[in-house]
Amino acid sequence: MVDVWGLDRVYGALADGSCRSIVWRLAAEGELKVTDIARPFDMSLIAVSKTNPTAMAQWLTPSGTAIAEVDLRVGGRFRLVMADEHLRIEHTGEYQMIQPPELLAFTWRSEFTGMQDTRATLRLTEHSSHETEIEVTHKLATDGEASSYAGGWDLLLGRLQAYLEEDT
C-alpha cells in the first residue's frame, strides 16, 4: 500500500522554497546538524527545531518520549502523543498563523483542556545567532489550567534548550 499521507508531506515540503533548499543541501552534503541547516535561511535555530516532527519528538514532552505528526501550514493539523511509564497524553491542534521565523499560533486540545480547543502562540525574537527569546501565550479557560500549563511549558522549553545544546 502506498503511504499517501507521507507522500503528501514530502510534496508539501518540496513546495516550500526554504524546505526545498534544505532537501537539496541534505542530498548534496549528507547528514547535517539542525544548526547547519538553519544558518543560511531567514529563520532561527529554534524555528527549524520547533516545526520538524523528528526534532519535535525529541523535546516536546515534559518527560518520556513523544510522537509528532505535523502538517505545517495554515489550516494544517498536528498530533502529539506524550508518553512515559505512567501516562500517555494525546494533544491535537490546527495551525492558525505561521510567520517564520517569529510567530507560530495554533489550537491546542487534550484531556487537560476538557477536549476543548485552546490557543497557543509562540513569539520568537532572535537576539543573536545563539540567543532566541521565546514568549509563550496559552489562552486557557481557568486559572488552574493556566497554572498547570505554565509548568508544562517551562519543562518543554527546558528540554528544547537541552536538545539544542546537545546538537551544537
Sequence and secondary structure as in RCSB ss.txt:
>XXXX:A:sequence
MVDVWGLDRVYGALADGSCRSIVWRLAAEGELKVTDIARPFDMSLIAVSKTNPTAMAQWLTPSGTAIAEVDLRVG
GRFRLVMADEHLRIEHTGEYQMIQPPELLAFTWRSEFTGMQDTRATLRLTEHSSHETEIEVTHKLATDGEASSYA
GGWDLLLGRLQAYLEEDT
>XXXX:A:secstr
   HHHHHHHHHHHHSHHHHHHHHHHHHH S  HHHHHTTSSS HHHHHHH HHHHHHHSSSSSEEEEEE  STT
 EEEEEEE SS EEEEEEEEEEEETTTEEEEEEB GGGTT  EEEEEEEEEEETTEEEEEEEEE SSHHHHHHHH
HHHHHHHHHHHHHHHHH 
